[in-house]
Amino acid sequence: MNKNILIILTGGTIAMKLSEKLGVIPTSEFADFLKSFPQLTSTAQVDVLEFSNIPSPYMTPEKMFELARLIDLKAVDYDGLVITHGTDTLEETAYLADLVLTTRKPVVFTAAMRSGSDLGLDGPRNIIGAVRVACHPDSYDKGVLVVMNDEIHAARDVVKSDTGKVDAFISLGYGPLGSVDPDRVVYHRQTIFQESIWTDKLEPNIDLIKATAGMDARYIQCSIQHKAKAVVIEAMGRGNLPDYLEPDIRQALDSNILVVLSSRAYTGRVLPEYGYVCGGKYLQQMGVILAGDLQGIKARLKLMVLFGKYNDPLLVRKFFLDSIV
């Protein structure tokens, strides 16, 4: 018996076509295409709902949170949900949804690297794969999933690794959870990094700074002046920064701003290893939080959710640290 699946559309390349004068732009044809797509209707009983039709750089944390609340609302009436999204911010929207959703039903994000006008477009195949995963009984209670290029990824792990290739989405350091094969959906491993932070609001005033050689403190000072609740710094290597930033980091901490350290490296954890001034161990002893293997853009979203729930730096520190890998 076919499962009942809701496809929620948000826009992105998957819903775009080429205009000779304007380039690749959103169109209004995508929803109608899905409703009459024969391979889709033979896979599941599908309803289509348009949440938005925007390029994914237009997506904001507030819109992501609104989408997550819609997913929870609609999950009551369906066996699973598929969300089509632009690739530029897909990993952020999927991760925020993974944090705040209350449903345990399958929620699967998918997208396309090629527009509807491109040769070898990947959108239809990705949608079929996502719907098949949403229908699969083993997808229940796995958190938010991302299906691209016949692979199943956990929202926490997945990143967009390339600007244009159809295999751009990968899970750095861990690999995919499973595969969408022609005959069946196959899961190869479980993810142990699941967490839920149920909140009714977000705190948007969280900053992200990327460390570079010779950087100065202007961005840290900007966060202090704008009274940011927290600052995530994508540090070098295991979690190290230039020594001359020490007074500014200390000023942020003294201003009751949480400072969280992730790495700008692609894989691996930040650790309290180096004891020189502004090495990871030195910074941790100052009061900086080390984010483990969590990427900077996802650490920022997690802080938005935690501050939205608790609005207390001490509680946010506690719950952030309790879930570090």
Residue, then its C-alpha position, 0 to 999 in steps of 0.5 A: m500500500n502506497k504511503n502518504i507523503l507531503i512534498i513541501l516546496t521552498g524554491g531553489t535551483i530545483a524549481m528554476k529554469l534558464s531565461e536567455k535574458l536573465g539567467v537561471i531564475p525561479t519559475s511557477e511550473f515546478a508544483d504542477f510538474l510534481k503533481s503529474f510526474p508519473q514515476l512519483t505518483s507510482t511511488a507514493q500518494v503525494d500531496v504538494l504544498e508550496f511554502s516559498n519559491i525563493p533562491s536559497p541565499y534568501m533563506t533566513p534562520e527565521k524562515m527555516f524555523e517557520l518551515a520547521r514548525l510547518i513540518d511538525l504541523k503537517a507531519v500529523d497527517y502524513d507518513g513522511l515529508v520531503i522538502t525541496h530546497g536550494t543547495d546553497t543553504l540546504e545544510e543549514t535549514a536541514y540541521l536547524a529542522d533536525l534540532v527543533l522538530t518534534t516529529r519522529k516520522p521521516v523528514v527528507f530534504t532534497a535539491a538539485m545542482r542543475s536547473g530544469s533547463d540543464l542537460g542531465l538535470d538531477g532534480p527529478r531523480n533526487i525527488i524520487g529518491a527522497v520520496r522512496v526514503a521517506c516511505h521506507p520504514d527504516s527511515y523512522d526516528k533517524g532525524v532529518l535526512v538529506v538525499m542527493n545523488d542516490e545517497i542518504h545523509a544525516a543533516r548534522d554531517v552533510v555539507k555542500s562540497d562543490t559549487g556545481k557537481v551533482d555529487a556535491f553533497i557529502s558527509l565529511g569524515y563519516g560518509p553517507l548513512g545509506s544508498v538509494d539503489p534501483d531495487r531498494v533503499v539500503y542503510h549502511r550505518q546509524t548516526i549516534f549524534q541526534e539531539s532535540i531542542w524544542t523551542d518556540k523561538l530563535e535568538p538571531n543575534i549570534d555571529l560567525i567569524k572565520a579566522t585568517a592569517g593576520m586577521d585583526a580584531r575588528y569583527i570581534q569588536c563589532s560583535i561586542q558593540h552589537k551585544a551579540k549573545a554569542v560568537v562562533i569563531e572558525a579557528m585554525g587547525r585543532g582550535n588555535l588563533p593569533d595571540y594578539l586576539e587574546p585581549d579582545i576575546r577576553q573582553a567578549l567573555d567579560s561582556n557575557i558573550l559566549v565565545v565558541l570555537s570550531s575549526r575551519a578545517y573540513t574534518g576533525r575535532v577542536l581540542p584543548e591541545y595547544g597551551y600557547v597564548c590563544g592555542g586551544k587549551y589556553l582559550q578553553q582555560m579562558g572560558v571559550i567553549l570548544a565545539g568538537d567536530l561541529q562546523g561553524i555554521k551549524a554551531r551558530l544555528k545551535l546557539m540560536v536555538l539554545f538561546g531561544k529556549y533558555n536565554d541564559p548564557l550559563l544554561v546555554r553553555k551547559f547544554f552546548l557542552d553536554s552534546i559535544v562530540 
